[in-house]
Amino acid sequence: MRTRKISVLAMTAVALGLALTACNNNDAGDNTSSSASSSSATATTTPQSGTAEGTSSGTPAKSGTKCTDQVDYTGDSRSNAEINSIGEDTGTCPPVQTSDETSGTPKDPDTKCTDQVDYTGDSRSNAEINSIGEDTGTCPPVQTSDETSGTPKDPDTKCTDQVDYTGDSRSNAEINSIGEDTGTCPPVQK
């Protein structure tokens, strides 16, 4: 079931990318008809991707100039077509997104990210992961660090009784929950 859901999401993401690329390629010819079709295609697909939510923190889009010609989007994993569509639809070129913000899985509106993706080994709390998904529309990628080994959890002892978490901003309940869920006491976060 999980494989089938991921496959459907992957196919949807590919189709969205192709649709946005196709819309952008029509831009070279007649701007009046392609602009209208690009806007309608983007309006239909953006609620799924969660990327075209206009924000005032971007750069105002100059009329007749693509956002990718105005702003350096090096390091942004979105396609030029997607970036330019957002600028055209909102009148604002979106801020450059780093890979942490853009990679991940498009969030199903009716499902929590932690129910959609297996976050085993991710030291963040479920609440933090789900909050990121709600805010961005994308479930964040699983975070693993070089320190993910942590300390193997003693089955009869709480992680907070096993490891000194002084200075860790997470609550004891969160730390112990990670230990119970993963079987490993997470490394101390500073």
C-alpha positions as CSV (number, residue, x, y, z in Angstrom):
1,M,0.0,0.0,0.0
2,R,2.8,2.4,0.9
3,T,4.6,1.7,-2.4
4,R,1.5,2.3,-4.3
5,K,0.9,5.7,-2.5
6,I,4.4,6.8,-3.1
7,S,4.2,5.8,-6.8
8,V,1.1,7.8,-7.3
9,L,2.7,10.8,-5.6
10,A,5.8,10.5,-7.7
11,M,3.8,10.3,-10.9
12,T,1.7,13.3,-9.8
13,A,4.9,15.3,-9.2
14,V,6.4,14.3,-12.6
15,A,3.1,15.2,-14.3
16,L,3.0,18.6,-12.5
17,G,6.6,19.3,-13.5
18,L,5.9,18.4,-17.2
19,A,2.7,20.5,-17.2
20,L,4.5,23.5,-15.8
21,T,7.4,23.1,-18.3
22,A,4.9,22.8,-21.2
23,C,3.2,26.0,-20.1
24,N,6.5,27.9,-19.9
25,N,7.6,26.7,-23.4
26,N,4.5,28.3,-24.9
27,D,5.6,31.6,-23.5
28,A,8.0,32.3,-26.4
29,G,5.2,32.9,-28.9
30,D,1.9,34.6,-28.4
31,N,2.0,36.0,-24.8
32,T,-1.8,36.7,-24.6
33,S,-3.0,33.2,-25.2
34,S,-0.2,31.3,-23.5
35,S,-0.4,33.6,-20.5
36,A,-4.1,32.7,-20.0
37,S,-3.5,29.0,-20.5
38,S,-0.5,29.0,-18.2
39,S,-2.5,30.7,-15.5
40,S,-5.4,28.3,-15.7
41,A,-3.1,25.3,-15.7
42,T,-1.1,26.6,-12.8
43,A,-4.3,27.4,-10.9
44,T,-5.5,23.9,-11.2
45,T,-2.3,22.2,-10.1
46,T,-0.9,24.5,-7.5
47,P,-3.1,23.5,-4.6
48,Q,-1.5,20.0,-4.8
49,S,2.1,21.2,-4.9
50,G,1.7,23.9,-2.2
51,T,4.4,26.0,-3.9
52,A,2.5,28.9,-5.5
53,E,1.4,30.6,-2.4
54,G,2.4,34.2,-2.9
55,T,4.4,35.8,-0.2
56,S,5.3,39.4,0.2
57,S,8.9,38.5,1.0
58,G,9.7,37.9,-2.6
59,T,10.8,40.4,-5.3
60,P,8.2,42.3,-7.2
61,A,8.0,40.8,-10.7
62,K,8.8,43.2,-13.5
63,S,6.3,43.2,-16.4
64,G,7.6,41.2,-19.4
65,T,10.6,39.8,-17.5
66,K,10.8,36.3,-16.2
67,C,11.6,35.9,-12.5
68,T,14.5,33.6,-13.4
69,D,16.0,36.6,-15.4
70,Q,15.5,38.9,-12.4
71,V,16.7,36.8,-9.4
72,D,19.5,34.2,-9.1
73,Y,17.8,30.9,-8.3
74,T,21.0,28.9,-8.1
75,G,20.4,26.1,-5.6
76,D,16.6,26.2,-5.9
77,S,15.4,22.8,-6.9
78,R,12.2,24.1,-8.5
79,S,12.1,24.3,-12.3
80,N,12.3,27.6,-14.0
81,A,8.8,27.1,-15.3
82,E,7.4,26.7,-11.8
83,I,9.3,29.7,-10.5
84,N,8.2,31.9,-13.4
85,S,4.6,30.7,-13.1
86,I,4.5,31.7,-9.5
87,G,5.9,35.1,-10.4
88,E,3.3,35.5,-13.2
89,D,0.4,34.4,-11.0
90,T,1.3,36.4,-7.9
91,G,3.1,39.4,-9.3
92,T,6.0,38.6,-7.0
93,C,9.1,36.5,-7.7
94,P,9.3,33.8,-5.0
95,P,12.2,33.8,-2.6
96,V,15.0,31.3,-3.4
97,Q,14.3,28.0,-1.6
98,T,17.1,25.9,-0.3
99,S,17.0,22.1,-0.7
100,D,15.7,21.6,2.8
101,E,12.6,23.6,2.0
102,T,11.8,22.1,-1.4
103,S,12.7,18.5,-1.3
104,G,10.3,16.1,0.3
105,T,6.9,14.7,-0.5
106,P,3.9,16.8,-1.5
107,K,1.6,16.7,1.6
108,D,-1.8,15.1,1.2
109,P,-4.2,17.7,2.7
110,D,-6.1,15.1,4.7
111,T,-3.1,13.2,6.1
112,K,-0.4,14.1,8.6
113,C,3.2,13.9,7.2
114,T,4.1,11.4,9.9
115,D,1.3,9.1,8.6
116,Q,2.4,9.7,5.0
117,V,6.2,9.2,5.3
118,D,8.2,6.8,7.5
119,Y,10.3,9.2,9.7
120,T,12.1,6.4,11.6
121,G,15.5,7.7,12.5
122,D,14.5,11.4,12.3
123,S,15.2,13.1,15.6
124,R,12.6,15.8,15.2
125,S,9.2,15.4,17.0
126,N,6.1,14.3,15.1
127,A,4.6,17.7,16.0
128,E,7.6,19.6,14.4
129,I,7.5,17.4,11.3
130,N,3.7,17.8,10.9
131,S,3.9,21.5,11.5
132,I,6.5,21.9,8.6
133,G,4.1,19.9,6.4
134,E,1.2,22.2,7.3
135,D,3.2,25.4,6.8
136,T,4.8,24.4,3.5
137,G,2.5,21.9,1.9
138,T,5.4,19.5,1.6
139,C,6.4,16.8,4.0
140,P,10.0,17.4,4.8
141,P,12.6,14.8,3.9
142,V,13.7,12.5,6.7
143,Q,16.6,14.1,8.5
144,T,19.5,11.9,9.4
145,S,22.7,13.2,10.7
146,D,26.1,11.7,11.2
147,E,25.2,11.4,14.8
148,T,22.0,9.4,14.2
149,S,23.5,6.4,15.9
150,G,22.6,7.8,19.3
151,T,22.7,5.5,22.2
152,P,20.9,2.1,22.1
153,K,17.9,2.4,24.4
154,D,17.8,0.0,27.4
155,P,14.3,-1.5,27.3
156,D,13.7,-0.9,31.0
157,T,15.1,2.6,31.2
158,K,13.9,6.0,29.9
159,C,16.4,7.8,27.6
160,T,16.5,10.8,30.0
161,D,17.6,8.4,32.8
162,Q,20.2,6.9,30.5
163,V,21.8,10.0,28.8
164,D,22.5,13.5,30.2
165,Y,20.3,15.8,28.1
166,T,21.2,19.0,29.9
167,G,21.1,21.8,27.4
168,D,18.8,20.0,25.0
169,S,15.8,22.2,24.2
170,R,13.4,19.2,23.7
171,S,11.1,18.1,26.5
172,N,11.9,14.8,28.4
173,A,8.6,13.4,27.0
174,E,9.7,14.1,23.4
175,I,13.2,12.6,24.0
176,N,11.7,9.5,25.7
177,S,9.1,9.2,22.9
178,I,11.9,9.2,20.3
179,G,13.7,6.5,22.3
180,E,10.6,4.4,22.5
181,D,9.7,4.8,18.8
182,T,13.2,4.1,17.4
183,G,14.9,2.0,20.1
184,T,17.7,4.5,20.2
185,C,18.1,7.5,22.6
186,P,18.7,10.5,20.3
187,P,21.9,12.5,20.4
188,V,21.8,15.6,22.5
189,Q,20.6,18.7,20.5
190,K,22.1,22.0,21.4
